[in-house]
């Protein structure tokens, strides 16, 4: 599998290198720019520059500057390394005029038809270059992948303005207008955003909030407000205390990632299901400007990665919003633990506006049955919506090793199908990142090792975050912040009557120790086995010897334990309401070297009445376990 991927990748790279060499065949090399061949020439009596990457990316993407070549080029340098052509055509002093737009269109056709560059260009406008970028895009919406502007001029009355007589007169001359004509001027980007927004062209901007030359509040801030109101996707990175210079960012990664995910070749691999809406969160974020966003999942959510990038995306989309992030990822946990800890870890923090849920990897690797996968995921979703029907929810499906050959066979893993049943029932949008990553690897874009495996490298997490960004673009397209919040309709009947949609914790102090069980206030085992945050240095109810017994009275339809299964995990015996005792071996395949958090459900289909649980440590022992122990952090109950 990996050999085939590498071979495909080599073929692609050779092909794109050949295309890149042909792209400027009519010109003579004039030098180098950042280690790549540079070609300077004139087109219709104006300066043009093309820098050719060493290896052109698939589709020959390009970024086009209309002004200030090589000024603050951190984004251009990064994109050049990613295989973009860096293109410059000098219309700096034409103020986004009709002549500039016409020249730009001719130049675009030259780049596409003659030199084979992508028919979707990324426009890059610094300062006055913003006038051209916006005005050209408004008349050529079918030719634009996205727009990147940095401290852009969006209103000529702000800059150059009448106060700058020399530049103002240059502008009047270029536009063939008199000063009196300017009273009815219609050529400002702030007044011509509708075509761009209607086409859904994504915009990202970097601006200083203390810009004295091109004031942010008079330019890009107005564009952002009007573009959002028109239903267009826009992100703004605001540099606190920054004047007009320096442009760009020391670390251009947020802009580069944005541009990469908007390219046509990138979008071919996206797999997401648009259901319901994310209208409510959009309203909360932009109109009310105070919001709470929660992330529920396993270690892929817990680690620094896609979650941090999505937080960054949301802050860029809604720079004036005060966000509270609830980061509730816990390694090794799937939907069953998630359904029972949802109340304590997330809902108890306050009203949640947007919730992300993921568990395909852990529900599969931990061996949960199809029934448990549905009950767990429905428990999370239904409980969340009952707590706040206005809450928007996004479901994610990640990839790990066993899923890779299934994607190659065009099969969808059963766990994803089971979770999708819940998404369909509750009209929850979902993203199949498993399929996207699998297909990209099949086509040779990268290997599993390059991606980073189950727990991706930063490179891999970018794909997860980018897909979520596309879902935002799609579901927030055309929405107005003024549109009212509408509660989601909750189906009257769940998919499964015993889904864990009323899951919660029972404090371990509610149990009565009949023999041997002890409450350890600050449990910390004295060995080298791994421990998970939140499951060490916390109160635990512990048994260490055969015959240790406790009793718990509870009310609900299901009862279980949230424990850690470590090197000495034992076999439990339990009985509910005097029924014959059943056995439960709590030692897992990971217990040798890790106190792994685990929810064991003891009974799941009880009547929703009062019950009594008796739990004792068996004399029997798993042959791989070092002892007969059990440490319970919480009892879990579904009422």
C-alpha positions in Angstrom: 0.0 0.0 0.0 2.7 2.5 1.1 4.9 1.6 -1.9 2.0 2.3 -4.3 1.4 5.6 -2.7 5.0 6.6 -2.9 5.1 5.6 -6.6 2.0 7.7 -7.4 3.5 10.6 -5.5 6.7 10.4 -7.5 4.8 10.3 -10.8 2.7 13.4 -9.8 5.8 15.3 -8.8 7.6 14.5 -12.1 4.5 15.5 -14.1 4.0 18.8 -12.2 7.7 19.7 -12.6 7.4 19.2 -16.4 4.3 21.5 -16.4 6.2 24.1 -14.3 9.1 24.1 -16.8 6.7 24.7 -19.7 4.7 27.4 -17.9 7.0 30.2 -18.9 8.5 28.7 -22.0 8.2 31.9 -23.9 10.3 33.9 -21.5 14.0 33.9 -20.6 15.0 33.3 -17.0 16.2 36.6 -15.5 17.3 35.4 -12.1 16.2 33.7 -8.9 13.8 34.6 -6.1 14.1 32.6 -2.9 15.9 29.8 -4.7 13.5 29.5 -7.6 13.6 30.6 -11.2 12.3 34.1 -11.8 11.1 35.5 -15.1 10.7 39.2 -15.7 8.9 40.5 -18.8 6.4 43.1 -19.9 2.8 42.6 -20.8 1.0 45.4 -22.5 3.8 47.8 -21.5 3.6 46.9 -17.8 6.0 44.9 -15.7 5.3 41.3 -15.0 7.1 38.7 -12.9 6.6 35.0 -12.6 8.4 32.8 -10.0 8.3 29.1 -10.8 8.3 26.6 -7.9 10.8 23.8 -8.0 7.9 21.4 -8.0 4.5 22.7 -9.1 1.5 21.6 -7.0 -1.3 19.6 -8.6 -3.4 22.0 -10.8 -0.7 24.6 -11.1 -2.1 27.0 -8.4 -0.9 30.6 -8.4 -1.1 33.7 -6.3 -1.2 37.1 -8.0 0.0 40.4 -6.7 -1.0 43.6 -8.5 1.3 45.8 -6.4 4.5 45.8 -4.3 6.3 42.6 -5.4 8.6 41.2 -2.7 7.2 43.4 0.1 6.6 41.5 3.3 6.6 38.2 1.3 6.2 35.6 4.1 3.0 34.2 2.6 4.4 34.1 -1.0 7.6 32.3 0.2 5.5 29.7 2.1 3.2 29.1 -0.9 6.2 28.9 -3.3 7.5 26.0 -1.2 4.0 24.4 -1.4 4.2 24.5 -5.2 2.4 27.8 -6.1 3.6 30.1 -8.9 4.2 33.6 -7.6 2.9 36.1 -10.1 3.1 39.9 -10.2 1.5 42.3 -12.7 2.1 45.9 -11.9 -1.1 48.0 -11.8 0.0 49.7 -8.5 -0.9 53.2 -9.5 -4.2 52.5 -11.3 -6.4 52.6 -8.2 -8.5 49.6 -9.2 -9.8 51.5 -12.2 -11.7 50.0 -15.2 -8.5 50.1 -17.1 -6.7 48.2 -14.4 -9.4 45.6 -14.4 -9.3 45.2 -18.2 -5.5 44.9 -18.2 -5.7 42.4 -15.4 -8.3 40.3 -17.3 -6.0 40.1 -20.3 -3.1 39.2 -18.2 -5.1 36.5 -16.4 -6.0 34.9 -19.8 -2.3 35.0 -20.8 -1.3 33.2 -17.6 -4.1 30.5 -17.9 -4.3 29.9 -21.7 -0.6 30.4 -22.6 1.2 29.3 -19.5 -1.1 26.6 -18.1 -1.8 28.1 -14.7 -5.0 27.2 -12.8 -8.1 29.0 -14.0 -8.8 29.8 -10.3 -6.4 32.4 -9.0 -5.7 33.6 -5.5 -5.7 37.4 -5.4 -3.3 39.1 -3.1 -3.7 42.8 -2.4 -1.5 44.8 0.0 -2.6 48.3 0.8 -3.7 50.0 -2.4 -3.5 46.6 -4.1 -6.8 45.8 -2.3 -8.6 48.2 -4.7 -7.6 46.0 -7.7 -8.1 42.7 -5.9 -11.7 43.5 -4.9 -12.7 45.3 -8.1 -11.2 42.6 -10.4 -12.8 39.9 -8.4 -16.2 41.6 -8.5 -16.1 41.4 -12.3 -14.4 38.0 -12.6 -16.0 35.9 -9.9 -15.7 32.7 -11.9 -11.9 33.1 -12.0 -11.1 33.5 -8.3 -10.3 30.8 -5.7 -10.0 33.2 -2.8 -8.8 36.7 -1.8 -6.0 37.5 0.6 -5.7 41.2 1.4 -3.4 42.9 3.9 -4.3 46.4 5.3 -6.3 46.9 2.1 -7.6 50.1 0.7 -11.3 49.6 0.4 -12.6 53.1 0.2 -10.7 55.8 -1.8 -12.3 58.5 0.4 -10.3 57.0 3.3 -7.1 56.6 1.2 -5.8 58.6 -0.6 -8.7 60.9 0.2 -9.0 64.5 -0.8 -6.5 65.5 1.9 -3.7 63.9 -0.2 -4.1 66.2 -3.2 -1.4 64.7 -5.4 -2.6 61.1 -5.1 -6.2 62.2 -5.2 -5.6 64.0 -8.5 -3.8 60.9 -9.9 -6.9 58.9 -9.0 -9.2 61.3 -10.7 -7.1 61.3 -13.8 -6.9 57.5 -13.9 -10.7 57.1 -13.5 -11.3 60.0 -15.9 -13.5 61.8 -13.3 -13.8 65.3 -11.8 -13.8 66.0 -8.1 -17.5 66.7 -8.4 -18.1 63.4 -10.0 -16.8 61.7 -6.9 -19.9 62.7 -5.0 -21.6 59.8 -6.9 -18.6 57.5 -7.2 -19.5 53.8 -7.3 -16.0 52.3 -7.7 -15.2 51.5 -4.1 -14.8 47.9 -3.0 -17.0 48.6 0.0 -19.8 49.3 -2.4 -19.3 46.4 -4.8 -19.1 43.3 -2.6 -22.4 41.7 -3.6 -21.1 39.8 -6.7 -18.2 38.4 -4.7 -20.4 37.4 -1.8 -23.0 35.8 -4.1 -20.2 33.7 -5.6 -19.1 32.6 -2.1 -15.5 33.7 -2.7 -13.6 33.3 0.6 -11.7 36.3 1.9 -8.9 36.5 4.5 -7.4 39.7 5.7 -4.6 40.8 8.0 -4.9 44.2 9.5 -3.4 46.4 12.2 -6.0 47.9 14.5 -3.9 51.0 14.8 -3.4 51.7 11.1 -3.0 55.4 10.6 -2.6 55.3 6.9 -5.4 53.0 5.8 -7.6 52.9 9.0 -9.0 49.5 9.6 -12.4 50.9 10.8 -12.8 52.8 7.5 -11.8 50.0 5.2 -11.6 46.3 6.0 -13.9 46.4 9.0 -16.6 47.8 6.8 -15.9 45.1 4.1 -16.1 42.4 6.8 -19.5 43.7 8.1 -21.0 44.1 4.7 -19.6 40.9 3.3 -21.0 38.8 6.2 -24.4 40.5 5.9 -24.3 39.6 2.2 -23.6 35.9 3.1 -20.0 35.8 2.2 -17.2 33.9 4.1 -14.6 36.2 5.5 -11.8 35.9 8.2 -9.8 38.7 9.7 -6.6 38.5 11.7 -6.3 41.7 13.7 -2.8 42.7 14.9 -3.2 44.6 18.1 -1.3 47.9 18.2 0.0 47.5 14.7 0.1 50.5 12.2 0.0 50.1 8.4 3.5 48.5 8.5 4.7 45.9 8.9 2.4 43.9 6.7 1.8 40.2 6.9 2.6 37.9 9.8 5.8 36.6 11.2 4.3 33.2 11.0 2.1 33.1 7.9 0.7 29.7 8.6 -3.0 30.8 9.2 -3.1 32.6 5.9 -1.3 29.9 4.0 -3.6 27.2 5.4 -6.6 29.3 4.4 -5.3 29.7 0.9 -4.4 26.0 0.5 -7.9 24.8 1.5 -9.6 27.1 -1.1 -7.8 25.6 -4.1 -10.0 23.5 -6.6 -7.7 20.5 -6.3 -8.0 20.5 -2.6 -11.8 20.6 -2.6 -12.1 17.5 -4.7 -11.5 15.3 -1.7 -13.9 16.8 0.8 -16.6 14.6 2.1 -19.2 16.2 4.4 -22.9 15.9 4.8 -25.0 19.0 5.0 -27.9 18.5 7.3 -30.0 20.9 9.3 -28.2 24.2 9.8 -25.6 26.0 11.8 -27.6 29.2 11.7 -27.9 29.5 15.5 -24.2 29.5 16.2 -23.6 32.0 13.4 -26.1 34.4 15.0 -24.6 33.9 18.4 -21.1 34.5 17.2 -21.7 37.6 15.1 -24.8 39.2 16.6 -24.5 38.5 20.3 -20.7 38.2 20.3 -20.4 36.0 23.4 -20.3 32.3 22.7 -19.4 28.9 24.2 -17.9 26.2 22.0 -17.3 22.7 23.3 -15.3 19.7 22.0 -16.1 16.2 23.1 -14.0 13.3 22.0 -10.9 11.2 22.6 -7.2 11.8 22.4 -7.3 13.2 18.9 -9.5 16.0 20.3 -7.5 16.3 23.5 -4.2 16.8 21.8 -3.1 20.1 20.3 -4.2 19.9 16.7 -7.5 20.3 14.8 -9.3 21.7 17.9 -6.8 24.6 18.3 -6.9 25.4 14.6 -10.7 25.5 14.6 -10.6 27.8 17.6 -8.3 30.0 15.7 -10.5 29.9 12.6 -13.6 30.9 14.6 -11.7 33.8 16.2 -10.6 35.0 12.8 -14.1 34.7 11.4 -15.6 36.5 14.5 -12.8 38.8 15.8 -15.1 40.7 18.1 -16.6 37.7 19.7 -15.7 36.6 23.3 -15.3 32.9 23.1 -15.2 30.4 25.9 -13.7 27.0 24.8 -14.7 23.8 26.7 -12.0 21.3 25.7 -13.4 18.0 26.9 -11.3 15.5 25.0 -10.1 12.5 27.1 -7.8 9.9 25.6 -9.2 6.4 24.9 -12.8 7.4 25.5 -15.7 6.9 23.0 -19.4 7.6 22.9 -20.4 5.6 26.0 -18.1 7.5 28.3 -18.9 10.7 26.4 -22.7 10.2 27.0 -22.2 9.9 30.7 -19.6 12.7 31.2 -21.4 15.2 28.9 -23.4 16.7 31.8 -20.4 17.1 34.1 -17.7 18.0 31.6 -19.6 20.2 29.3 -23.3 21.1 30.0 -22.6 22.0 33.6 -20.4 24.9 32.4 -23.3 26.8 30.9 -25.3 27.1 27.7 -23.3 25.7 24.7 -23.7 27.3 21.3 -21.7 24.9 19.2 -20.6 21.3 20.0 -18.2 19.0 18.2 -18.5 15.3 18.7 -16.1 12.5 17.5 -15.7 8.9 18.5 -15.4 6.6 15.5 -11.8 5.6 16.2 -12.3 4.8 19.9 -15.7 3.2 19.5 -14.1 0.9 17.0 -10.8 0.1 18.6 -12.4 -0.3 22.1 -14.7 -3.0 20.7 -18.0 -1.4 21.3 -20.9 -3.2 19.6 -23.1 -1.5 17.0 -25.9 -1.3 19.6 -23.5 0.5 22.0 -22.2 2.8 19.3 -25.7 4.0 18.5 -26.7 4.3 22.2 -23.6 6.2 23.0 -23.7 8.7 20.1 -27.4 9.2 20.4 -26.9 9.7 24.1 -24.5 12.6 23.4 -26.6 14.2 20.7 -30.0 13.8 22.2 -28.9 14.9 25.7 -27.1 17.9 24.3 -30.2 19.0 22.3 -32.6 18.5 25.2 -30.4 20.6 27.4 -30.4 23.4 24.8 -32.5 22.9 21.6 -30.7 25.9 20.1 -27.3 24.2 20.2 -25.6 23.5 16.9 -23.7 20.2 16.6 -21.1 18.9 14.2 -20.1 15.3 14.0 -16.6 14.2 12.9 -15.3 10.8 11.8 -11.5 10.4 12.0 -9.2 7.7 10.5 -6.9 5.1 12.0 -5.0 2.1 10.6 -7.8 -0.5 10.3 -9.9 2.0 8.3 -7.3 2.6 5.6 -7.8 -0.7 3.6 -11.6 -0.3 3.9 -11.5 3.1 2.2 -9.3 1.6 -0.5 -12.1 -1.0 -1.1 -14.6 1.8 -1.1 -16.2 0.5 2.1 -17.4 2.7 5.0 -16.5 1.4 8.4 -19.5 0.1 10.4 -18.9 2.5 13.2 -19.2 5.5 10.9 -22.4 4.1 9.5 -23.8 3.7 13.0 -22.8 7.2 14.0 -24.3 8.5 10.7 -27.6 6.9 11.7 -27.7 9.3 14.6 -26.6 12.2 12.5 -29.4 11.5 10.0 -32.0 11.1 12.7 -31.2 14.4 14.3 -30.2 16.3 11.2 -26.6 16.9 12.4 -24.0 17.9 9.8 -21.1 15.5 9.6 -17.6 15.3 8.1 -16.1 12.0 6.9 -12.4 12.8 7.4 -11.7 9.1 7.2 -12.7 8.9 3.6 -11.0 12.2 2.7 -7.6 11.2 4.2 -7.9 7.7 2.8 -8.5 9.0 -0.7 -5.7 11.5 -0.5 -3.3 8.8 0.5 -4.5 6.5 -2.3 -3.8 9.3 -4.8 -0.3 9.7 -3.6 -0.7 13.1 -1.9 1.1 11.8 1.2 1.7 8.6 3.2 0.3 7.5 6.5 3.6 8.3 8.2 3.7 11.8 6.7 0.1 12.3 7.8 1.2 11.3 11.3 -0.9 8.2 11.9 -3.9 7.9 14.2 -2.6 10.9 16.2 -1.7 13.2 13.3 1.3 15.4 13.1 0.5 19.2 12.7 0.6 18.5 8.9 -2.3 16.0 9.3 -4.4 18.1 11.7 -4.5 20.8 9.1 -6.6 18.6 6.9 -9.1 18.0 9.7 -9.4 21.7 10.5 -9.6 22.7 6.8 -12.6 20.4 6.2 -14.4 21.9 9.2 -13.7 25.4 7.7 -15.3 24.3 4.4 -18.3 23.1 6.3 -18.6 26.5 8.0 -18.3 28.1 4.5 -21.1 26.0 3.1 -23.5 26.2 6.0 -23.0 29.8 6.8 -23.1 30.9 3.2 -26.0 33.3 2.5 -26.9 33.7 6.2 -27.6 37.0 7.8 -26.5 37.7 11.4 -30.0 39.3 11.8 -31.7 36.0 11.2 -33.4 34.7 14.4 -32.3 31.8 16.4 -34.5 28.7 15.8 -34.6 25.7 18.1 -33.7 22.4 16.4 -36.5 19.9 16.2 -35.8 16.9 18.4 -37.5 13.7 17.2 -40.2 12.5 19.6 -38.7 9.0 19.7 -35.0 8.1 20.0 -33.5 5.5 17.7 -33.1 3.3 20.7 -35.3 3.5 23.8 -32.2 2.7 25.9 -29.9 5.2 24.5 -27.9 7.1 27.1 -29.6 10.4 26.6 -30.0 11.0 30.3 -26.5 9.9 31.3 -24.8 11.4 34.3 -22.4 10.6 37.2 -23.2 9.3 40.6 -20.7 10.4 43.2 -18.6 7.5 44.6 -19.4 8.7 48.1 -23.0 7.5 47.5 -21.9 3.9 47.7 -21.7 2.0 51.0 -18.6 -0.1 51.6 -19.7 -3.4 53.0 -16.2 -4.8 53.1 -12.8 -3.5 52.0 -13.6 -0.7 49.6 -11.9 2.5 50.6 -12.3 6.1 49.5 -8.8 7.4 48.5 -8.9 11.2 48.4 -5.9 11.7 46.2 -5.3 8.4 44.3 -1.8 8.1 42.8 -0.4 4.6 42.2 3.3 4.2 43.0 4.5 2.6 39.7 5.6 3.6 36.2 2.3 2.7 34.4 0.8 5.6 32.4 -1.9 7.8 33.9 -4.4 10.0 32.2 -5.2 13.6 33.2 -8.3 13.6 35.3 -7.8 10.0 36.4 -4.9 10.5 38.8 -4.6 12.7 41.9 -8.4 12.6 42.2 -10.7 10.8 44.6 -11.1 7.1 43.8 -13.1 4.3 45.4 -10.7 1.4 45.5 -10.8 -2.3 46.2 -7.6 -4.4 46.4 -8.6 -7.8 47.7 -11.0 -10.6 46.8 -14.2 -10.3 48.7 -14.2 -6.5 48.9 -17.9 -5.5 48.5 -20.0 -2.4 48.2 -23.6 -1.5 47.7 -25.1 1.4 45.7 -28.7 2.4 45.6 -29.7 4.3 42.4 -32.6 5.2 40.1 -32.4 4.7 36.4 -32.4 2.5 33.3 -28.7 1.7 33.2 -25.8 1.5 35.7 -22.1 1.3 35.2 -18.7 2.3 36.5 -16.1 4.8 35.2 -12.9 3.3 36.3 -9.2 3.0 35.4 -8.1 -0.4 34.2 -4.4 -0.8 35.1 -1.8 -3.5 35.5 -3.6 -5.1 38.5 -7.2 -4.7 37.2 -9.3 -7.5 38.6 -12.5 -9.4 37.9 -15.7 -7.9 39.3 -18.9 -9.7 40.3 -22.1 -7.7 40.4 -25.8 -8.1 41.0 -28.7 -5.7 40.5 -31.8 -6.2 42.6 -30.8 -9.6 43.9 -30.3 -11.2 40.5 -27.6 -13.9 40.1 -24.1 -12.4 40.1 -22.4 -11.8 36.8 -18.7 -11.5 36.1 -16.8 -8.6 34.5 -13.1 -8.8 33.7 -11.8 -5.2 33.8 -8.3 -6.0 32.4 -7.9 -4.6 28.9 -5.2 -5.1 26.2 -3.8 -1.7 27.2 -3.7 -2.3 30.9 -0.2 -3.7 31.1 1.4 -0.3 31.0 -1.6 2.1 31.4 -4.3 3.0 33.8 -6.8 3.4 31.0 -10.1 5.3 31.6 -12.9 2.9 30.9 -16.7 2.8 31.3 -18.1 -0.6 31.9 -21.9 -0.9 31.7 -23.3 -3.4 34.1 -27.0 -3.3 33.2 -28.4 -1.2 30.4 -32.1 -2.2 30.0 -33.6 -1.7 33.5 -36.9 -0.1 34.3 -36.5 3.5 35.3 -37.2 2.9 39.0 -35.2 2.4 42.2 -32.5 -0.3 42.2 -29.7 -1.7 44.3 -26.3 -2.7 43.0 -24.0 -5.1 44.8 -20.4 -5.1 43.5 -17.6 -7.3 44.8 -14.1 -8.3 43.9 -13.8 -11.9 42.6 -11.2 -14.4 43.7 -10.6 -15.1 40.0 -8.0 -13.2 38.2 -7.0 -12.5 34.6 -3.8 -14.4 33.9 -2.2 -11.2 32.5 -3.2 -9.1 35.5 -0.9 -8.5 38.5 -3.6 -8.4 41.0 -7.3 -8.1 42.0 -7.8 -4.3 42.1 -10.5 -1.9 41.0 -10.4 1.9 41.1 -13.8 3.7 40.4 -13.8 7.4 39.8 -17.6 7.7 39.2 -20.6 5.5 38.9 -22.6 6.2 35.7 -26.4 6.1 35.5 -28.9 6.6 32.7 -32.2 7.9 34.1 
